Amino acid sequence: MQAASTFNTLSTLAERYSDIPREAILKSDLLRLGVSFSPEALKACAQAKPKSYFIFSFDRTEQKDLSPEERRVVPEEIALIGGPYDFKRTIVSVRINPGSPYRITHKEEGLILSLRISPPIPPLGLGVGREGGDIEKICDILLPSFPEYYGTPLSNGKPVSDIAPTIEWGYLIYLTIFRLCQYFGAEEECQFCDINHNYRQQKAEGRPYTGIKSISEILEALSIIHEKDREKSSRTYTVTGGSITTKLQGMNEAEFYAQYARAIEEKFPGRWLGKAVVQGLPESEIQLLKDSGYKIYHPNYEVWDKRIFAALCPGKERYVGRNEWIRRILAGAKIFGPERVIPNFVAGIEMSKPHGFGTIDEAMASTAEGLDFFMSQGICPRFTVWCVEPNTELSRTNAEPPPLEYYVRLLQVYREIFRKYKLPVPPGYGEAGLGKAVFSVSAFMDVLS
Ligand code: SF4
């Protein structure tokens, strides 16, 4: 009955929150529940750009429980388009979940996204276009094309998709330099994060998955992209990885990640806009990042509430502390400029069991307080939709994600506060607005305009 209730929820929320586009509601639901593919759809995906596992698994299922085809050809992203609602193109990161009520199948007209309805229910006011049987077609699906630069390996044989994968429909080069985190084990790892587990499972599956990428590998992969990406679709790069709490190769976190921007900017000055996704760091280290060539600083704060932050980010609480983390975000705004400090939060973990809020109202009040705090100072946070990945601490107590209504209200509240402070669209995210946005792990850019 999950699918039928999903159908009811979608229709009800689309009516209740008519100022939020249906595309953004559906995108949020696909991100929280994941999607499955029929065998015929997987065949059609074989020519598309495959999922690169650019940092976390972002799947609702472990690799070992997927078929060989799912592991190999599921696309990085899909675009929702057309269909009975005449959807505008909306890009969504793919989170595999064979048990999801959402399924991509292959029909004569191409790939379609359907919602499994069983047993059939009568058409509702907003009626999703019915296709007969117990499958509701929602929209058509476009796939990302396989980029030419993915077809040229590095001189050491590694694929570009390992060293410098692109996401956001080719807009962002995602450089996870260090695929592990020095916050390790249940006492230190963020309770929602699977970076260390994902590294182990990708290696176990035999995927080329470099633990620490060298500067020379990065520069070689970027040279291939620079040469083959003739339309210059790629506009930004992110340098990131797990936190460095002691030293890595003799360097602290800022020193380690600064050397990459320095090398990239020296070889390709101004070709891409550089972003550093790192911890809340002391001022001198933030300055080092800026001086090395990064233009955007992402010191992710994960969750606003003080008690929940301490419970879900025990390593960050112990090594830095929530108050100091916030102070460092504000210090970063002085160094980079407030509009160039974009801290991320993982939307939904404030409702996770056992530490989170029990109601959407409480969660929304807390998150709105955090948004108002930052936005009133010109800092525009962004958010990703929490994926309850298996083998994270939170997956033990959260079989299901927070309700879809939480995410729809978050889009509303986020946009309201953004407009209240008349903030500019965050730089480095491409165009905002329905049909134009490329950010694929939440709908915040789809609803801004
Ligand atoms: S700091 Fe937390 S969220 Fe970031 S990689 Fe480490 S465990 Fe994951």
Residues whose N, C-alpha, C, O or C-beta is under 5 A from the ligand:
A	BS01	SF4	C181 Y183 E189 C190 C193 I195 G241 G242 S243
